[in-house]
Amino acid sequence: MDTISARCLMCSKTYTVDESHKDYKKLVAQEKPVATFICDLCNYRVQHESEEKHKPKKPM
């Protein structure tokens, strides 16, 4: 199974991404020594913060 080294744009962690990952084809097409993407943890974090911001404010 082929793998590629990729770095998250938000948290800067380096991951080894294999062929089964959803963004593998995009990462291979970047043709950089270390490809960049947004990891699942950061993706979920941004989604959660966005949902929390759009919730109505509770009255004091």
N, CA, C and O atoms as CSV, one atom per row, in Angstrom:
chain,resi,resn,atom,element,x,y,z
A,1,MET,N,N,0.854,-1.182,0.000
A,1,MET,CA,C,0.000,0.000,0.000
A,1,MET,C,C,0.895,1.239,0.000
A,1,MET,O,O,1.812,1.347,0.815
A,2,ASP,N,N,0.631,2.164,-0.907
A,2,ASP,CA,C,1.427,3.381,-1.013
A,2,ASP,C,C,1.006,4.379,0.055
A,2,ASP,O,O,-0.168,4.475,0.412
A,3,THR,N,N,1.989,5.117,0.557
A,3,THR,CA,C,1.730,6.169,1.537
A,3,THR,C,C,2.451,7.430,1.110
A,3,THR,O,O,3.407,7.384,0.336
A,4,ILE,N,N,1.983,8.555,1.622
A,4,ILE,CA,C,2.605,9.848,1.346
A,4,ILE,C,C,2.670,10.623,2.658
A,4,ILE,O,O,1.781,10.494,3.500
A,5,SER,N,N,3.703,11.416,2.832
A,5,SER,CA,C,3.846,12.243,4.017
A,5,SER,C,C,3.149,13.573,3.751
A,5,SER,O,O,3.396,14.223,2.735
A,6,ALA,N,N,2.279,13.969,4.672
A,6,ALA,CA,C,1.522,15.211,4.497
A,6,ALA,C,C,1.467,15.965,5.818
A,6,ALA,O,O,1.449,15.359,6.889
A,7,ARG,N,N,1.439,17.295,5.731
A,7,ARG,CA,C,1.423,18.146,6.911
A,7,ARG,C,C,0.109,18.907,6.971
A,7,ARG,O,O,-0.382,19.396,5.953
A,8,CYS,N,N,-0.461,19.005,8.177
A,8,CYS,CA,C,-1.705,19.744,8.375
A,8,CYS,C,C,-1.402,21.245,8.353
A,8,CYS,O,O,-0.415,21.692,8.938
A,9,LEU,N,N,-2.244,22.009,7.685
A,9,LEU,CA,C,-2.049,23.453,7.597
A,9,LEU,C,C,-2.359,24.175,8.903
A,9,LEU,O,O,-1.831,25.260,9.145
A,10,MET,N,N,-3.198,23.597,9.739
A,10,MET,CA,C,-3.618,24.286,10.952
A,10,MET,C,C,-2.786,23.915,12.176
A,10,MET,O,O,-2.371,24.796,12.928
A,11,CYS,N,N,-2.537,22.626,12.385
A,11,CYS,CA,C,-1.810,22.197,13.588
A,11,CYS,C,C,-0.354,21.829,13.301
A,11,CYS,O,O,0.405,21.587,14.240
A,12,SER,N,N,0.051,21.782,12.051
A,12,SER,CA,C,1.422,21.499,11.608
A,12,SER,C,C,1.923,20.106,11.962
A,12,SER,O,O,3.130,19.866,11.933
A,13,LYS,N,N,1.038,19.196,12.290
A,13,LYS,CA,C,1.460,17.817,12.529
A,13,LYS,C,C,1.701,17.141,11.189
A,13,LYS,O,O,1.043,17.452,10.196
A,14,THR,N,N,2.652,16.211,11.171
A,14,THR,CA,C,2.941,15.461,9.964
A,14,THR,C,C,2.270,14.102,10.061
A,14,THR,O,O,2.400,13.404,11.066
A,15,TYR,N,N,1.559,13.736,9.018
A,15,TYR,CA,C,0.825,12.477,8.973
A,15,TYR,C,C,1.312,11.650,7.792
A,15,TYR,O,O,1.768,12.193,6.786
A,16,THR,N,N,1.211,10.337,7.924
A,16,THR,CA,C,1.427,9.461,6.787
A,16,THR,C,C,0.057,9.048,6.290
A,16,THR,O,O,-0.708,8.403,7.006
A,17,VAL,N,N,-0.243,9.420,5.074
A,17,VAL,CA,C,-1.560,9.193,4.494
A,17,VAL,C,C,-1.444,8.037,3.508
A,17,VAL,O,O,-0.584,8.049,2.627
A,18,ASP,N,N,-2.315,7.037,3.658
A,18,ASP,CA,C,-2.276,5.894,2.743
A,18,ASP,C,C,-3.350,6.029,1.666
A,18,ASP,O,O,-4.112,6.996,1.644
A,19,GLU,N,N,-3.392,5.049,0.784
A,19,GLU,CA,C,-4.301,5.100,-0.371
A,19,GLU,C,C,-5.772,5.143,0.009
A,19,GLU,O,O,-6.592,5.615,-0.779
A,20,SER,N,N,-6.127,4.664,1.193
A,20,SER,CA,C,-7.532,4.607,1.578
A,20,SER,C,C,-8.074,5.959,2.055
A,20,SER,O,O,-9.285,6.101,2.225
A,21,HIS,N,N,-7.210,6.948,2.274
A,21,HIS,CA,C,-7.649,8.267,2.741
A,21,HIS,C,C,-8.394,8.995,1.627
A,21,HIS,O,O,-8.077,8.827,0.449
A,22,LYS,N,N,-9.382,9.802,2.000
A,22,LYS,CA,C,-10.225,10.478,1.006
A,22,LYS,C,C,-9.463,11.526,0.196
A,22,LYS,O,O,-9.843,11.792,-0.945
A,23,ASP,N,N,-8.406,12.129,0.738
A,23,ASP,CA,C,-7.662,13.180,0.051
A,23,ASP,C,C,-6.367,12.682,-0.581
A,23,ASP,O,O,-5.539,13.496,-0.988
A,24,TYR,N,N,-6.170,11.390,-0.674
A,24,TYR,CA,C,-4.901,10.845,-1.162
A,24,TYR,C,C,-4.588,11.312,-2.581
A,24,TYR,O,O,-3.458,11.717,-2.854
A,25,LYS,N,N,-5.545,11.265,-3.475
A,25,LYS,CA,C,-5.297,11.649,-4.870
A,25,LYS,C,C,-4.925,13.125,-4.988
A,25,LYS,O,O,-4.076,13.488,-5.802
A,26,LYS,N,N,-5.558,13.976,-4.179
A,26,LYS,CA,C,-5.235,15.398,-4.198
A,26,LYS,C,C,-3.815,15.645,-3.685
A,26,LYS,O,O,-3.099,16.500,-4.208
A,27,LEU,N,N,-3.415,14.894,-2.662
A,27,LEU,CA,C,-2.086,15.069,-2.093
A,27,LEU,C,C,-0.998,14.617,-3.060
A,27,LEU,O,O,0.052,15.252,-3.147
A,28,VAL,N,N,-1.233,13.546,-3.774
A,28,VAL,CA,C,-0.259,13.065,-4.754
A,28,VAL,C,C,-0.130,14.070,-5.897
A,28,VAL,O,O,0.964,14.256,-6.431
A,29,ALA,N,N,-1.219,14.713,-6.277
A,29,ALA,CA,C,-1.209,15.669,-7.378
A,29,ALA,C,C,-0.475,16.960,-7.030
A,29,ALA,O,O,-0.109,17.709,-7.936
A,30,GLN,N,N,-0.247,17.245,-5.743
A,30,GLN,CA,C,0.433,18.486,-5.350
A,30,GLN,C,C,1.902,18.505,-5.755
A,30,GLN,O,O,2.462,19.580,-5.966
A,31,GLU,N,N,2.536,17.347,-5.869
A,31,GLU,CA,C,3.930,17.221,-6.292
A,31,GLU,C,C,4.866,18.088,-5.466
A,31,GLU,O,O,5.735,18.761,-6.021
A,32,LYS,N,N,4.702,18.082,-4.157
A,32,LYS,CA,C,5.592,18.793,-3.239
A,32,LYS,C,C,6.313,17.757,-2.382
A,32,LYS,O,O,5.836,16.629,-2.258
A,33,PRO,N,N,7.454,18.117,-1.785
A,33,PRO,CA,C,8.134,17.154,-0.903
A,33,PRO,C,C,7.255,16.743,0.285
A,33,PRO,O,O,7.193,15.570,0.654
A,34,VAL,N,N,6.583,17.731,0.870
A,34,VAL,CA,C,5.624,17.452,1.944
A,34,VAL,C,C,4.307,18.107,1.543
A,34,VAL,O,O,4.192,19.332,1.546
A,35,ALA,N,N,3.328,17.300,1.202
A,35,ALA,CA,C,2.023,17.815,0.789
A,35,ALA,C,C,1.299,18.414,1.991
A,35,ALA,O,O,1.598,18.070,3.135
A,36,THR,N,N,0.348,19.310,1.734
A,36,THR,CA,C,-0.400,19.951,2.811
A,36,THR,C,C,-1.885,19.658,2.665
A,36,THR,O,O,-2.416,19.567,1.558
A,37,PHE,N,N,-2.538,19.512,3.808
A,37,PHE,CA,C,-3.976,19.290,3.856
A,37,PHE,C,C,-4.455,19.678,5.236
A,37,PHE,O,O,-3.645,20.068,6.077
A,38,ILE,N,N,-5.758,19.582,5.495
A,38,ILE,CA,C,-6.310,19.845,6.824
A,38,ILE,C,C,-6.754,18.509,7.403
A,38,ILE,O,O,-7.589,17.815,6.822
A,39,CYS,N,N,-6.187,18.157,8.549
A,39,CYS,CA,C,-6.462,16.849,9.148
A,39,CYS,C,C,-7.899,16.787,9.675
A,39,CYS,O,O,-8.577,17.807,9.804
A,40,ASP,N,N,-8.335,15.578,9.972
A,40,ASP,CA,C,-9.706,15.370,10.437
A,40,ASP,C,C,-9.978,16.077,11.759
A,40,ASP,O,O,-11.059,16.636,11.949
A,41,LEU,N,N,-9.014,16.061,12.673
A,41,LEU,CA,C,-9.203,16.701,13.974
A,41,LEU,C,C,-9.430,18.205,13.815
A,41,LEU,O,O,-10.345,18.757,14.426
A,42,CYS,N,N,-8.622,18.864,13.016
A,42,CYS,CA,C,-8.790,20.304,12.788
A,42,CYS,C,C,-10.075,20.589,12.022
A,42,CYS,O,O,-10.737,21.597,12.269
A,43,ASN,N,N,-10.424,19.714,11.102
A,43,ASN,CA,C,-11.659,19.880,10.345
A,43,ASN,C,C,-12.868,19.839,11.283
A,43,ASN,O,O,-13.768,20.672,11.174
A,44,TYR,N,N,-12.889,18.878,12.197
A,44,TYR,CA,C,-13.988,18.777,13.160
A,44,TYR,C,C,-13.992,19.952,14.126
A,44,TYR,O,O,-15.057,20.418,14.529
A,45,ARG,N,N,-12.810,20.437,14.503
A,45,ARG,CA,C,-12.712,21.564,15.424
A,45,ARG,C,C,-13.318,22.820,14.795
A,45,ARG,O,O,-14.077,23.534,15.451
A,46,VAL,N,N,-12.993,23.091,13.544
A,46,VAL,CA,C,-13.529,24.267,12.852
A,46,VAL,C,C,-15.034,24.138,12.673
A,46,VAL,O,O,-15.767,25.114,12.835
A,47,GLN,N,N,-15.494,22.949,12.343
A,47,GLN,CA,C,-16.933,22.726,12.170
A,47,GLN,C,C,-17.670,22.966,13.486
A,47,GLN,O,O,-18.733,23.588,13.488
A,48,HIS,N,N,-17.127,22.485,14.600
A,48,HIS,CA,C,-17.766,22.660,15.910
A,48,HIS,C,C,-17.808,24.144,16.301
A,48,HIS,O,O,-18.832,24.633,16.779
A,49,GLU,N,N,-16.695,24.857,16.096
A,49,GLU,CA,C,-16.664,26.277,16.428
A,49,GLU,C,C,-17.664,27.065,15.585
A,49,GLU,O,O,-18.286,28.007,16.077
A,50,SER,N,N,-17.818,26.688,14.338
A,50,SER,CA,C,-18.769,27.362,13.471
A,50,SER,C,C,-20.206,27.124,13.937
A,50,SER,O,O,-21.019,28.049,13.959
A,51,GLU,N,N,-20.512,25.889,14.307
A,51,GLU,CA,C,-21.862,25.579,14.798
A,51,GLU,C,C,-22.147,26.291,16.104
A,51,GLU,O,O,-23.266,26.759,16.314
A,52,GLU,N,N,-21.163,26.385,16.990
A,52,GLU,CA,C,-21.362,27.065,18.267
A,52,GLU,C,C,-21.585,28.567,18.071
A,52,GLU,O,O,-22.353,29.185,18.808
A,53,LYS,N,N,-20.922,29.141,17.092
A,53,LYS,CA,C,-21.069,30.566,16.852
A,53,LYS,C,C,-22.468,30.899,16.335
A,53,LYS,O,O,-22.988,31.976,16.626
A,54,HIS,N,N,-23.077,30.007,15.585
A,54,HIS,CA,C,-24.387,30.281,14.996
A,54,HIS,C,C,-25.552,29.937,15.921
A,54,HIS,O,O,-26.707,30.181,15.574
A,55,LYS,N,N,-25.267,29.381,17.076
A,55,LYS,CA,C,-26.338,29.087,18.024
A,55,LYS,C,C,-26.825,30.397,18.646
A,55,LYS,O,O,-26.041,31.331,18.816
A,56,PRO,N,N,-28.104,30.470,18.981
A,56,PRO,CA,C,-28.602,31.704,19.615
A,56,PRO,C,C,-27.990,31.872,21.016
A,56,PRO,O,O,-27.734,30.897,21.722
A,57,LYS,N,N,-27.768,33.124,21.390
A,57,LYS,CA,C,-27.182,33.425,22.707
A,57,LYS,C,C,-28.224,33.205,23.793
A,57,LYS,O,O,-29.403,33.513,23.617
A,58,LYS,N,N,-27.768,32.669,24.915
A,58,LYS,CA,C,-28.676,32.450,26.049
A,58,LYS,C,C,-28.832,33.748,26.827
A,58,LYS,O,O,-27.850,34.458,27.042
A,59,PRO,N,N,-30.050,34.070,27.254
A,59,PRO,CA,C,-30.234,35.297,28.042
A,59,PRO,C,C,-29.636,35.132,29.438
A,59,PRO,O,O,-29.637,34.041,30.008
A,60,MET,N,N,-29.145,36.200,29.952
A,60,MET,CA,C,-28.520,36.164,31.285
A,60,MET,C,C,-29.553,36.323,32.357
A,60,MET,O,O,-29.218,36.318,33.542
